Amino acid sequence: MKQLLFLLVLIPNVIFALPATLNDYMFKNPSWNTSDRASLSYITLRLSLIHEQISDFYKNRAESQEAYKASSKNATNFFRVSSDIYKTSCINFDCIKVEKKASQEKVKKWESIYKEEMVNNINTYDEMIHGDIKSDFSTCKTKVKPVI
């Protein structure tokens, strides 16, 4: 019986856990902040989507307009960095089109993952930034912002 209760508590966390936190990704791609421009583009894209989800949450809440503005600005800045990296990595327009399409696919995937994770966090913990989202958010502040 105790094992069943443990599984019932663990299942929501396993089901809604991110496929890989940014720390996990950085560990597997240690040159992300130096020579691996594709990894930095990927990381900043994910961070733009975290901030976009946060700004969407705060957008229509009068008491949270400062958080909305800050998150919206961060989303725009991270997306711009990600976009600039893949554009400057290409040598022609065809390459840019291919990279843009790949980026759009990543946006759809991670937007959905982060939105679902944040909704789950709100429903489970009564806060949006918890668990893996909190890990990614902290990684943003401590490791990525100083690099860009």
Accessible surface in RSA format (square Angstrom, percent):
REM  Atomic radii and reference values for relative SASA: ProtOr
REM  Chains: A
REM  Algorithm: Lee & Richards
REM  Probe-radius: 1.40
REM  Slices: 20
REM RES _ NUM      All-atoms   Total-Side   Main-Chain    Non-polar    All polar
REM                ABS   REL    ABS   REL    ABS   REL    ABS   REL    ABS   REL
RES MET A   1   171.26  88.7 125.06  82.8  46.20 110.0 111.94  95.2  59.32  78.6
RES LYS A   2   177.80  86.7 170.45 104.6   7.35  17.5 114.72 103.3  63.07  67.2
RES GLN A   3   148.31  82.9 145.40 106.3   2.91   6.9  50.61 107.7  97.70  74.1
RES LEU A   4    97.50  54.3  94.57  67.7   2.93   7.4  96.01  67.4   1.49   4.0
RES LEU A   5    96.14  53.5  95.83  68.6   0.31   0.8  96.03  67.4   0.12   0.3
RES PHE A   6   129.08  64.6 123.11  76.3   5.97  15.5 128.19  77.7   0.89   2.5
RES LEU A   7    87.08  48.5  87.08  62.3   0.00   0.0  87.08  61.2   0.00   0.0
RES LEU A   8   101.79  56.7  91.48  65.4  10.31  25.9  91.93  64.6   9.86  26.5
RES VAL A   9   107.38  70.7  98.06  88.8   9.32  22.5 103.54  90.0   3.84  10.4
RES LEU A  10    69.05  38.5  68.15  48.8   0.90   2.3  69.05  48.5   0.00   0.0
RES ILE A  11    77.38  44.0  76.73  57.2   0.65   1.6  77.38  55.7   0.00   0.0
RES PRO A  12    49.10  35.8  47.74  43.5   1.36   4.9  49.10  40.5   0.00   0.0
RES ASN A  13    62.35  43.0  54.24  52.4   8.11  19.5  23.17  55.8  39.17  37.9
RES VAL A  14    95.36  62.8  81.65  73.9  13.71  33.0  84.43  73.4  10.93  29.7
RES ILE A  15   111.10  63.2  84.21  62.7  26.89  64.8  90.96  65.5  20.14  54.6
RES PHE A  16    60.58  30.3  53.23  33.0   7.36  19.1  57.51  34.9   3.07   8.8
RES ALA A  17    50.26  46.2  31.16  48.1  19.11  43.5  33.94  47.8  16.33  43.3
RES LEU A  18    12.59   7.0   0.18   0.1  12.41  31.2   0.41   0.3  12.18  32.8
RES PRO A  19    90.65  66.1  47.74  43.5  42.92 156.0  60.81  50.2  29.84 185.5
RES ALA A  20    25.35  23.3  23.45  36.2   1.90   4.3  25.35  35.7   0.00   0.0
RES THR A  21    16.56  11.8  16.52  16.7   0.04   0.1  13.38  18.0   3.18   4.8
RES LEU A  22     0.00   0.0   0.00   0.0   0.00   0.0   0.00   0.0   0.00   0.0
RES ASN A  23    55.94  38.6  51.49  49.8   4.45  10.7  19.09  45.9  36.85  35.6
RES ASP A  24    67.58  47.3  64.11  63.8   3.47   8.2  11.13  26.2  56.45  56.3
RES TYR A  25    46.47  21.7  45.36  25.8   1.10   2.9  31.81  23.9  14.66  18.1
RES MET A  26     8.55   4.4   5.49   3.6   3.06   7.3   5.70   4.8   2.85   3.8
RES PHE A  27   174.93  87.5 156.85  97.2  18.08  47.0 164.70  99.9  10.23  29.3
RES LYS A  28   151.02  73.7 121.46  74.5  29.56  70.4  82.96  74.7  68.07  72.5
RES ASN A  29    39.87  27.5  36.29  35.1   3.58   8.6   3.66   8.8  36.21  35.0
RES PRO A  30   105.51  76.9  86.53  78.9  18.99  69.0  90.12  74.4  15.40  95.7
RES SER A  31    44.04  37.2  41.23  55.0   2.82   6.5  26.32  56.1  17.72  24.8
RES TRP A  32    19.21   7.7  17.75   8.6   1.45   3.4   5.27   2.8  13.94  22.6
RES ASN A  33    63.83  44.0  46.06  44.5  17.77  42.8   0.99   2.4  62.84  60.7
RES THR A  34   107.40  76.4  72.98  74.0  34.42  82.0  71.50  96.0  35.90  54.3
RES SER A  35    89.87  75.9  62.90  83.9  26.97  62.1  51.75 110.2  38.12  53.4
RES ASP A  36    38.76  27.2  32.00  31.9   6.76  16.0  13.42  31.6  25.34  25.3
RES ARG A  37   110.44  46.4 107.02  54.6   3.41   8.1  50.06  68.4  60.38  36.6
RES ALA A  38    77.52  71.3  62.62  96.6  14.90  33.9  69.19  97.4   8.33  22.1
RES SER A  39     4.12   3.5   3.64   4.9   0.48   1.1   0.16   0.3   3.96   5.6
RES LEU A  40    24.36  13.6  24.36  17.4   0.00   0.0  24.36  17.1   0.00   0.0
RES SER A  41    12.38  10.5  12.35  16.5   0.03   0.1   4.96  10.6   7.43  10.4
RES TYR A  42    33.01  15.4  31.29  17.8   1.73   4.5  21.08  15.8  11.93  14.7
RES ILE A  43     0.00   0.0   0.00   0.0   0.00   0.0   0.00   0.0   0.00   0.0
RES THR A  44     0.00   0.0   0.00   0.0   0.00   0.0   0.00   0.0   0.00   0.0
RES LEU A  45     3.45   1.9   3.45   2.5   0.00   0.0   3.45   2.4   0.00   0.0
RES ARG A  46     0.15   0.1   0.15   0.1   0.00   0.0   0.03   0.0   0.12   0.1
RES LEU A  47     0.37   0.2   0.37   0.3   0.00   0.0   0.37   0.3   0.00   0.0
RES SER A  48     3.83   3.2   3.08   4.1   0.76   1.7   2.27   4.8   1.56   2.2
RES LEU A  49     6.22   3.5   6.22   4.4   0.00   0.0   6.22   4.4   0.00   0.0
RES ILE A  50     0.18   0.1   0.18   0.1   0.00   0.0   0.18   0.1   0.00   0.0
RES HIS A  51     5.61   3.1   5.61   3.9   0.00   0.0   5.05   5.2   0.56   0.7
RES GLU A  52    58.79  33.8  58.71  44.4   0.08   0.2  14.05  27.2  44.73  36.5
RES GLN A  53    17.07   9.5  13.33   9.7   3.75   8.9   0.95   2.0  16.13  12.2
RES ILE A  54     5.91   3.4   5.91   4.4   0.00   0.0   5.91   4.3   0.00   0.0
RES SER A  55     7.21   6.1   7.21   9.6   0.00   0.0   0.00   0.0   7.21  10.1
RES ASP A  56    83.42  58.4  67.14  66.8  16.27  38.5  23.52  55.3  59.90  59.7
RES PHE A  57    62.23  31.1  51.90  32.1  10.33  26.9  60.37  36.6   1.86   5.3
RES TYR A  58    52.75  24.6  52.75  30.0   0.00   0.0  15.28  11.5  37.47  46.2
RES LYS A  59   108.59  53.0 100.12  61.4   8.48  20.2  44.04  39.6  64.55  68.8
RES ASN A  60   136.79  94.3 102.65  99.2  34.15  82.2  36.84  88.7  99.96  96.6
RES ARG A  61    92.70  38.9  89.42  45.6   3.28   7.8  18.23  24.9  74.47  45.1
RES ALA A  62    91.97  84.6  67.20 103.7  24.77  56.3  72.33 101.9  19.64  52.0
RES GLU A  63   148.07  85.0 105.03  79.5  43.04 102.5  74.39 143.9  73.68  60.2
RES SER A  64    18.84  15.9  13.95  18.6   4.89  11.3   6.36  13.5  12.48  17.5
RES GLN A  65    58.99  33.0  57.45  42.0   1.54   3.7  36.87  78.5  22.12  16.8
RES GLU A  66   133.66  76.7 128.49  97.2   5.17  12.3  67.73 131.0  65.93  53.8
RES ALA A  67    38.43  35.3  28.17  43.5  10.26  23.3  36.54  51.5   1.89   5.0
RES TYR A  68    54.18  25.3  54.18  30.8   0.00   0.0  25.19  18.9  28.99  35.7
RES LYS A  69   120.88  59.0 114.01  70.0   6.87  16.4  72.38  65.2  48.50  51.7
RES ALA A  70    55.59  51.1  46.85  72.3   8.74  19.9  54.40  76.6   1.19   3.2
RES SER A  71     9.71   8.2   9.20  12.3   0.51   1.2   0.44   0.9   9.27  13.0
RES SER A  72    36.52  30.9  35.12  46.9   1.40   3.2   5.97  12.7  30.55  42.8
RES LYS A  73   139.92  68.3 132.24  81.1   7.68  18.3  82.36  74.1  57.56  61.3
RES ASN A  74    29.18  20.1  29.09  28.1   0.09   0.2   0.11   0.3  29.08  28.1
RES ALA A  75    12.91  11.9  11.86  18.3   1.05   2.4  12.26  17.3   0.64   1.7
RES THR A  76    67.04  47.7  60.04  60.9   7.00  16.7  41.74  56.1  25.29  38.2
RES ASN A  77    56.55  39.0  54.72  52.9   1.82   4.4  20.38  49.0  36.17  35.0
RES PHE A  78     3.19   1.6   3.19   2.0   0.00   0.0   3.19   1.9   0.00   0.0
RES PHE A  79    96.28  48.2  96.28  59.6   0.00   0.0  96.28  58.4   0.00   0.0
RES ARG A  80   131.58  55.2 128.15  65.3   3.43   8.2  50.85  69.5  80.73  48.9
RES VAL A  81    39.38  25.9  37.24  33.7   2.14   5.2  39.34  34.2   0.04   0.1
RES SER A  82     2.28   1.9   2.28   3.0   0.00   0.0   0.25   0.5   2.03   2.8
RES SER A  83    12.00  10.1  11.36  15.2   0.64   1.5   5.65  12.0   6.35   8.9
RES ASP A  84    69.83  48.9  68.73  68.4   1.10   2.6  21.72  51.1  48.11  48.0
RES ILE A  85    12.76   7.3  12.19   9.1   0.56   1.4  12.76   9.2   0.00   0.0
RES TYR A  86    20.83   9.7  19.43  11.1   1.40   3.6  13.16   9.9   7.67   9.5
RES LYS A  87    95.04  46.4  88.30  54.2   6.74  16.1  40.75  36.7  54.29  57.8
RES THR A  88    98.01  69.7  65.75  66.7  32.26  76.9  71.86  96.5  26.15  39.5
RES SER A  89    64.28  54.3  30.45  40.6  33.83  77.9  35.65  75.9  28.62  40.1
RES CYS A  90    18.10  13.7   0.97   1.1  17.12  40.2   0.72   1.8  17.38  18.7
RES ILE A  91   167.10  95.1 130.45  97.2  36.65  88.3 137.93  99.3  29.18  79.2
RES ASN A  92    78.07  53.8  66.62  64.4  11.44  27.6  37.65  90.6  40.41  39.1
RES PHE A  93   139.67  69.9 132.11  81.8   7.56  19.7 133.16  80.7   6.51  18.6
RES ASP A  94    91.06  63.8  89.66  89.2   1.40   3.3  26.27  61.8  64.79  64.6
RES CYS A  95    40.74  30.8  33.74  37.6   6.99  16.4  15.94  40.4  24.80  26.7
RES ILE A  96    44.97  25.6  44.97  33.5   0.00   0.0  44.97  32.4   0.00   0.0
RES LYS A  97   110.89  54.1 104.11  63.9   6.79  16.2  58.46  52.6  52.43  55.8
RES VAL A  98   100.79  66.3  95.44  86.4   5.35  12.9  99.43  86.4   1.36   3.7
RES GLU A  99    65.91  37.8  64.64  48.9   1.27   3.0   5.84  11.3  60.07  49.0
RES LYS A 100   105.52  51.5 105.52  64.7   0.00   0.0  48.47  43.6  57.06  60.8
RES LYS A 101   134.01  65.4 133.02  81.6   1.00   2.4  89.78  80.8  44.23  47.1
RES ALA A 102    39.79  36.6  31.73  49.0   8.06  18.3  38.35  54.0   1.44   3.8
RES SER A 103    11.77   9.9  10.92  14.6   0.85   2.0   7.70  16.4   4.07   5.7
RES GLN A 104    87.51  48.9  86.10  62.9   1.41   3.4  30.29  64.5  57.22  43.4
RES GLU A 105    90.15  51.8  85.50  64.7   4.65  11.1  38.80  75.1  51.35  41.9
RES LYS A 106    78.73  38.4  77.30  47.4   1.43   3.4  41.30  37.2  37.42  39.9
RES VAL A 107    32.51  21.4  32.51  29.4   0.00   0.0  32.51  28.2   0.00   0.0
RES LYS A 108   133.19  65.0 124.90  76.6   8.28  19.7  82.43  74.2  50.76  54.1
RES LYS A 109   108.92  53.1  97.83  60.0  11.08  26.4  65.32  58.8  43.60  46.4
RES TRP A 110     4.62   1.9   4.62   2.2   0.00   0.0   3.28   1.8   1.33   2.2
RES GLU A 111    58.23  33.4  58.10  44.0   0.13   0.3  12.11  23.4  46.12  37.7
RES SER A 112    66.12  55.9  56.65  75.6   9.48  21.8  32.82  69.9  33.30  46.7
RES ILE A 113    38.90  22.1  33.92  25.3   4.98  12.0  37.64  27.1   1.26   3.4
RES TYR A 114     0.00   0.0   0.00   0.0   0.00   0.0   0.00   0.0   0.00   0.0
RES LYS A 115   122.09  59.6 121.57  74.6   0.53   1.3  65.33  58.8  56.76  60.5
RES GLU A 116    91.90  52.8  85.30  64.5   6.60  15.7  32.09  62.1  59.81  48.8
RES GLU A 117    11.14   6.4  10.25   7.8   0.89   2.1   1.43   2.8   9.71   7.9
RES MET A 118     7.35   3.8   7.35   4.9   0.00   0.0   6.04   5.1   1.32   1.7
RES VAL A 119    75.93  50.0  75.55  68.4   0.38   0.9  75.93  66.0   0.00   0.0
RES ASN A 120    16.41  11.3  13.01  12.6   3.40   8.2   4.46  10.7  11.95  11.5
RES ASN A 121     2.56   1.8   2.56   2.5   0.00   0.0   0.00   0.0   2.56   2.5
RES ILE A 122    50.69  28.8  46.18  34.4   4.51  10.9  46.18  33.3   4.51  12.2
RES ASN A 123   117.56  81.1  81.15  78.4  36.40  87.7  28.24  68.0  89.31  86.3
RES THR A 124    69.92  49.7  37.81  38.3  32.12  76.5  34.20  45.9  35.72  54.0
RES TYR A 125    76.94  35.9  54.48  31.0  22.46  58.4  48.56  36.5  28.38  35.0
RES ASP A 126   129.50  90.7 106.58 106.1  22.93  54.2  30.44  71.6  99.06  98.8
RES GLU A 127    78.92  45.3  71.81  54.3   7.11  16.9  28.95  56.0  49.97  40.8
RES MET A 128    13.29   6.9   8.21   5.4   5.08  12.1   6.86   5.8   6.43   8.5
RES ILE A 129    47.78  27.2  40.20  30.0   7.57  18.2  40.20  29.0   7.57  20.5
RES HIS A 130    54.60  29.8  54.60  37.9   0.00   0.0  37.80  39.0  16.80  19.5
RES GLY A 131    43.06  53.1   0.00   N/A  43.06  53.1  34.99  96.0   8.07  18.1
RES ASP A 132    36.46  25.5  34.47  34.3   2.00   4.7   1.84   4.3  34.63  34.5
RES ILE A 133     0.00   0.0   0.00   0.0   0.00   0.0   0.00   0.0   0.00   0.0
RES LYS A 134   111.90  54.6 111.90  68.7   0.00   0.0  59.91  53.9  51.99  55.4
RES SER A 135    34.36  29.0  24.66  32.9   9.70  22.4  26.38  56.2   7.99  11.2
RES ASP A 136     0.00   0.0   0.00   0.0   0.00   0.0   0.00   0.0   0.00   0.0
RES PHE A 137    39.30  19.7  39.14  24.2   0.16   0.4  39.14  23.7   0.16   0.5
RES SER A 138    52.13  44.1  50.21  67.0   1.92   4.4  29.21  62.2  22.92  32.1
RES THR A 139     2.73   1.9   0.90   0.9   1.83   4.4   1.59   2.1   1.14   1.7
RES CYS A 140     1.46   1.1   1.46   1.6   0.00   0.0   0.06   0.2   1.39   1.5
RES LYS A 141   124.93  60.9 111.56  68.5  13.37  31.8  62.20  56.0  62.74  66.8
RES THR A 142    96.42  68.6  73.31  74.3  23.11  55.1  70.87  95.2  25.56  38.6
RES LYS A 143    90.98  44.4  84.12  51.6   6.86  16.3  58.29  52.5  32.69  34.8
RES VAL A 144     0.00   0.0   0.00   0.0   0.00   0.0   0.00   0.0   0.00   0.0
RES LYS A 145    88.61  43.2  75.83  46.5  12.78  30.4  44.13  39.7  44.47  47.4
RES PRO A 146    97.32  70.9  54.71  49.9  42.61 154.9  67.61  55.8  29.72 184.7
RES VAL A 147    62.07  40.8  30.65  27.7  31.42  75.7  36.41  31.6  25.66  69.6
RES ILE A 148    83.55  47.5  22.88  17.0  60.68 146.2  39.10  28.2  44.46 120.6
END  Absolute sums over single chains surface
CHAIN  1 A     9253.8       8010.7       1243.1       5631.0       3622.8
END  Absolute sums over all chains
TOTAL          9253.8       8010.7       1243.1       5631.0       3622.8
